[in-house]
Amino acid sequence: MRLLTDIRPLRESADFRRLWVGSTVSQLGQQMTAVTVSIQVYAITHSTFSVGLVGLFSLVPLVVFGLYGGAMADAIDRRILSLVSSAGLWLLSMVLVLQSHLDWGKVWVLYAVVACQSACFAVNNPARSAIIPRLIRPELLPAANTLSQAAFNLGFTAGPLLGAAVIAWHGFAAAYLVDVITFTAALYALFRLPAVPPTGAIRRAGLRSVLEGFTFLRAAPALLATFLADILAMVFAQPRALFPAVAGAFFGGGVRTVGLLQAAPAIGALIGVIFSGWVTRVRRQGVAIVLAITAYATAVGLFGLSRTIWLGVALLAMSGAADMVSSAYRNTVLQSAAPDAMRGRLQGVFIVVVAGGPRLGDFVAGTTASLTSPTIALLGGAAVCITGLLILLARNRPFRDYDSQTRALS
């Protein structure tokens, strides 16, 4: 019985291997840049509000260009689109190096670069994700998406730590320069890929093309349910906005405790990847998504009752491992069941959900906690999430019966 990570996608497909290595390395650099921008904004302004604006400047382009970028990924060669958007990200990282080296000290420059980076990322990500099913066998998609989750969580865990270390060693410019170097690896990987032209009836990217994606999604209840399940988890059972409050209230800690809580889900996801060899054997992937998100919400709810730091960290790590499984299957259903001609647009919608859901969840959790308490916010959010999942599973038969071998959406 396969228990450890299934690495067959890396062994069987040299193209997927190049794409994965490039993404892993560049993700590390991107997360270093994310923390460096926040630290530099605070160093310039000494304002937490100004740091918070970084998220706002990144969110709007991510939503707008996520939808349009998905439409572009169905209209032109996905390799070329990924190369162009990645080159844009590389140039923007060079701008960050330059402004830091010249000590401009202009916060608006950082906001502008962050907004442009978000737009390029929103175009790049749907195209890259839509490429994967063209590189490997369909039965290996769960393993490939698990490996992609490992790359993301490795960057999310190690990137901020390395970024802070490089800043302490040689300043902001050095940290941004690492991102430039790592992105070169991503560009090389994309350059080595074969052409990935669009298939089926090709429509020019635009509003009508975007709306076609939503129309298709509405007519595919099994696929729509994967988006709804993720929204339930991210809006109602997302605990990260409460970490600063519970670090002191639950565990009597401070800033370091907040950092530990923030890192715990990503660490759990990485541990989950190590023991993810079983994911390719699951056929009822709709049910698997519900079970994984239920485990995620249960761990978050129990976290609301924990008062020992290591128990809290362990529960958050469990939530991260469950979220990794859910994400792998949601990506797999999207990539394998949707027609290739529609994958880019659906990946664009996926980016919007993934980006917008947690931010809305931060608002819901913070508001609920301020009106009641963090414990009630965590327990209540988990209960709403699980209840919603059970209703979704009961009322959506195509989702409940979805089989990875037949891949029927309705």
SEGUSE-837927 format. One record per residue (C-alpha): x, y, z; residue in three letters. Coordinates in steps of 0.5 Angstrom, whole numbers, padded with zeros to 4 digits, always signed. Each point is the difference from the previous one (the first is absolute). Last residue first. Layout:
N
XYZALA ...
This chain:
410
-0048+0032-0028SER +0007+0001+0000LEU +0002-0007-0002ALA +0008-0002+0001ARG -0002-0007-0001THR +0007-0002+0003GLN +0000+0005+0006SER -0007-0001+0002ASP -0005+0005+0002TYR -0006-0003+0004ASP +0000+0005+0005ARG +0001+0006-0005PHE -0005-0003-0005PRO -0005+0000+0006ARG +0000+0007+0002ASN -0005+0000+0006ARG +0003-0004+0005ALA +0007+0002-0001LEU -0001+0007+0000LEU -0004-0001+0006ILE +0005-0003+0004LEU +0005+0005-0002LEU -0004+0005+0002GLY -0001-0003+0007THR +0008-0001+0000ILE +0001+0007-0001CYS -0005+0003+0004VAL +0003-0004+0006ALA +0007+0002-0001ALA -0002+0007+0000GLY -0004-0001+0006GLY +0006-0003+0004LEU +0005+0005-0003LEU -0004+0006+0001ALA -0003-0002+0007ILE +0008-0001+0002THR +0002+0006-0002PRO -0006+0004+0004SER -0006+0003-0002THR -0001+0007-0004LEU +0007+0001-0001SER +0001-0008-0002ALA -0005+0000-0005THR +0002+0006-0003THR +0007-0002+0000GLY -0002-0007-0003ALA -0004+0003-0005VAL +0005+0005-0003PHE +0006-0005+0000ASP -0005-0005-0004GLY -0001+0005-0005LEU +0007+0001-0001ARG +0001-0008+0000PRO -0006-0001-0005GLY +0003+0006-0005GLY +0007-0003-0002ALA -0003-0007+0000VAL -0006+0001-0004VAL +0003+0005-0005VAL +0005-0005-0001ILE -0005-0005-0001PHE -0004+0004-0005VAL +0007+0001-0004GLY +0001-0007+0000GLN -0007-0001-0003LEU +0001+0005-0006ARG +0007-0004-0001GLY -0003-0007+0000ARG -0006+0002-0005MET +0003-0003-0006ALA +0003-0006+0003ASP -0007-0002+0002PRO -0001-0001+0008ALA +0000-0006+0003ALA +0008-0001+0001SER +0002+0007+0002GLN -0005+0002+0004LEU -0001-0007+0004VAL +0007+0000+0001THR +0001+0007+0003ASN -0006-0001+0005ARG +0004-0007+0001TYR +0006+0003+0002ALA -0003+0006+0004SER -0004-0005+0004SER +0006-0004+0002VAL +0005+0006+0001MET -0006+0003+0004ASP +0000-0006+0005ALA +0007+0001+0001ALA +0000+0007+0002GLY -0006-0002+0005SER +0004-0005+0003MET +0006+0005+0001ALA -0005+0005+0003LEU -0002-0006+0005LEU +0007-0001+0001ALA +0002+0007+0001VAL -0006+0001+0005GLY +0002-0006+0004LEU +0007+0003+0000TRP -0002+0006+0003ILE -0005-0002+0005THR -0007+0003+0001ARG -0003-0004-0005SER -0008+0001-0001LEU +0000+0005-0006GLY +0005-0005-0003PHE -0005-0005+0000LEU -0004+0004-0005GLY +0006+0000-0004VAL +0001-0007+0000ALA -0007-0002-0002THR +0000+0005-0005ALA +0006-0003-0004TYR -0003-0007+0002ALA -0007+0002-0004THR +0004+0003-0005ILE +0004-0007-0001ALA -0007-0004+0000LEU -0003+0005-0005VAL +0006+0000-0005ILE +0000-0008+0001ALA -0008+0000-0002VAL +0001+0003-0006GLY +0007-0004-0002GLN -0004-0006+0000ARG +0006-0004-0003ARG +0005+0000+0005VAL +0007-0004-0002ARG +0004+0006-0002THR -0001+0003+0007VAL +0004-0006+0003TRP +0007+0003-0001GLY -0002+0006+0005SER +0005-0001+0006PHE +0005+0005-0002ILE -0005+0005-0003VAL -0004-0001+0007GLY +0007+0002+0004ILE +0000+0006-0005LEU -0007+0002+0001ALA +0001+0000+0008GLY +0006+0005-0001ILE -0004+0004-0004ALA -0006+0000+0005PRO +0005+0001+0006ALA +0004+0007-0003ALA -0005+0005+0002GLN -0001-0003+0007LEU +0008+0000+0001LEU +0000+0007-0003GLY -0006+0002+0005VAL +0004-0003+0006THR +0006+0004-0002ARG -0004+0006+0000VAL -0002-0001+0007GLY -0002-0006+0005GLY -0005-0001+0005GLY -0003-0006-0003PHE -0008+0001-0001PHE +0000+0008+0001ALA +0007+0001-0002GLY +0000-0004-0007ALA -0007+0000+0000VAL -0001+0008-0002ALA +0006+0000-0005PRO -0002-0007-0003PHE -0007+0002-0001LEU +0000+0003-0008ALA +0004-0007-0001ARG -0006-0004+0002PRO -0004-0002-0007GLN -0006-0004+0002ALA -0006+0004-0003PHE +0003+0004-0006VAL +0005-0005-0002MET -0003-0007+0001ALA -0007+0002-0002LEU +0003+0003-0007ILE +0004-0006-0001ASP -0006-0004+0000ALA -0003+0005-0004LEU +0005-0001-0005PHE +0000-0008+0000THR -0007+0001-0001ALA +0000+0003-0006LEU +0004-0005-0003LEU -0005-0006+0002ALA -0006+0005-0003PRO +0003+0001-0007ALA -0005+0005-0003ALA +0001+0006+0005ARG +0008-0001-0002LEU -0002+0000-0007PHE -0003+0006+0000THR +0005+0003+0005PHE +0005-0002-0006GLY -0004+0003-0005GLU +0000+0007+0004LEU +0007+0000-0001VAL +0000-0001-0007SER -0005+0006-0001ARG +0004+0004+0004LEU +0006+0000-0004GLY +0005-0005-0003ALA -0002-0002-0007ARG -0003-0007-0001ARG +0003-0006-0002ILE -0004-0006-0001ALA +0004-0006+0002GLY +0007+0000+0002THR +0005+0005+0002PRO +0007+0000-0002PRO +0005-0003+0005VAL +0007+0000-0003ALA +0005-0004+0003PRO +0003+0002+0007LEU +0008+0002+0000ARG -0002+0007+0000PHE -0005-0001+0006LEU +0006-0003+0004ALA +0005+0005-0001TYR -0005+0006+0002LEU -0001-0004+0006ALA +0007+0000+0002ALA +0001+0007-0002THR -0005+0001+0005PHE +0005-0002+0006THR +0005+0005-0002ILE -0005+0006+0000VAL -0003-0003+0006ASP +0007+0000+0003VAL +0001+0007-0002LEU -0006+0002+0004TYR +0003-0002+0006ALA +0007+0003-0001ALA -0003+0007-0002ALA -0004+0000+0007PHE +0006-0001+0004GLY +0007-0004+0001HIS +0000-0005+0005TRP -0007+0002+0004ALA -0003+0001-0006ILE +0002-0007-0002VAL -0002-0003+0006ALA -0007+0003+0000ALA -0001-0002-0007GLY +0002-0007+0002LEU -0005-0001+0005LEU -0005+0003-0004PRO +0001-0005-0006GLY +0001-0006+0004ALA -0007-0001+0002THR -0004+0003-0006PHE +0005-0003-0005GLY +0000-0007+0003LEU -0008+0001+0000ASN +0000+0002-0007PHE +0005-0006-0003ALA -0004-0005+0005ALA -0006+0002-0003GLN +0002-0001-0007SER +0003-0007+0002LEU -0007-0001+0002THR -0003+0002-0007ASN +0005-0005-0003ALA -0003-0005+0004ALA -0007+0001-0001PRO +0001+0001-0008LEU +0004-0007+0000LEU -0006-0003-0003GLU -0001+0005-0006PRO +0007-0002-0003ARG +0005+0006+0001ILE +0002+0006-0004LEU -0007+0003-0003ARG -0003-0001+0006PRO +0005+0005+0003ILE -0001+0006-0005ILE -0006+0002+0003ALA +0004+0002+0007SER +0005+0004-0004ARG -0005+0004-0004ALA -0005+0001+0006PRO +0006+0002+0004ASN +0004+0005-0005ASN -0006+0005-0001VAL -0002+0001+0008ALA +0008+0000+0001PHE +0001+0006-0005CYS -0006+0004+0003ALA +0003-0001+0007SER +0007+0002-0002GLN -0003+0006-0003CYS -0004+0002+0007ALA +0006-0002+0004VAL +0005+0005-0005VAL -0005+0005+0001ALA -0001+0000+0008TYR +0008-0001+0000LEU +0001+0007-0004VAL -0005+0003+0004TRP +0004-0001+0006VAL +0005+0004-0002LYS +0007-0001+0004GLY +0004+0001-0007TRP +0006-0004+0003ASP +0004-0001-0006LEU +0001-0007+0001HIS -0007-0001+0003SER -0003+0003-0006GLN +0004-0004-0005LEU -0001-0007+0004VAL -0008+0002+0000LEU +0001+0002-0008VAL +0003-0007-0001MET -0005-0004+0003SER -0005+0004-0005LEU +0004-0003-0005LEU +0000-0007+0002TRP -0008+0001+0001LEU -0001+0002-0007GLY +0005-0005-0003ALA -0005-0005+0004SER -0006+0003-0004SER +0003-0001-0006VAL +0003-0007+0001LEU -0007-0002+0003SER -0004+0003-0006LEU +0005-0003-0005ILE +0000-0007+0003ARG -0008+0001+0000ARG +0000+0001-0007ASP -0006+0005-0001ILE -0008+0000+0001ALA -0001-0005+0006ASP +0005+0003+0004ALA -0002+0007-0002MET -0007-0001+0003ALA +0004-0003+0007GLY +0004+0007-0001GLY -0007+0004+0000TYR -0003-0003+0006LEU +0007+0000+0004GLY +0001+0007-0003PHE -0006+0003+0004VAL +0001-0004+0006VAL +0007+0000+0001LEU +0000+0008-0002PRO -0004+0001+0006VAL +0003-0004+0005LEU +0007+0002-0001SER -0001+0008+0002PHE -0004-0002+0006LEU +0005-0005+0003GLY +0005+0005+0000VAL -0005+0005+0003LEU +0001-0004+0006GLY +0007+0002+0001VAL -0002+0008-0001SER -0005-0002+0006PHE +0006-0003+0004THR +0004+0007-0001SER +0007+0001+0002HIS +0000+0003-0007THR +0006-0001-0004ILE +0003-0006+0005ALA -0008-0003+0000TYR +0000+0000-0008VAL +0007-0003+0000GLN -0002-0006+0005ILE -0007-0001-0004SER +0004+0000-0007VAL +0006-0005+0003THR -0006-0005+0003VAL -0003+0000-0007ALA +0007+0000-0004THR +0002-0006+0004MET -0006-0004-0002GLN +0001+0002-0007GLN +0007-0003+0001GLY -0002-0007+0003LEU -0006+0000-0005GLN +0006+0001-0006SER +0003-0007+0002VAL -0006-0004+0001THR -0003+0003-0007SER +0007-0002-0004GLY +0000-0007+0003VAL -0007-0001-0001TRP +0000+0002-0007LEU +0007-0003-0002ARG -0003-0007+0003ARG -0007+0001-0004PHE +0004+0000-0006ASP +0005-0006+0002ALA -0007-0004+0001SER +0001-0007+0003GLU +0004+0001+0006ARG -0003+0007+0002LEU -0007-0003-0001PRO +0002-0006+0003ARG +0002+0003+0007ILE -0006-0003+0004ASP +0002+0003+0007THR +0001-0006+0005LEU -0006-0005+0002LEU +0000-0004-0006ARG -0003-0007+0002MET 
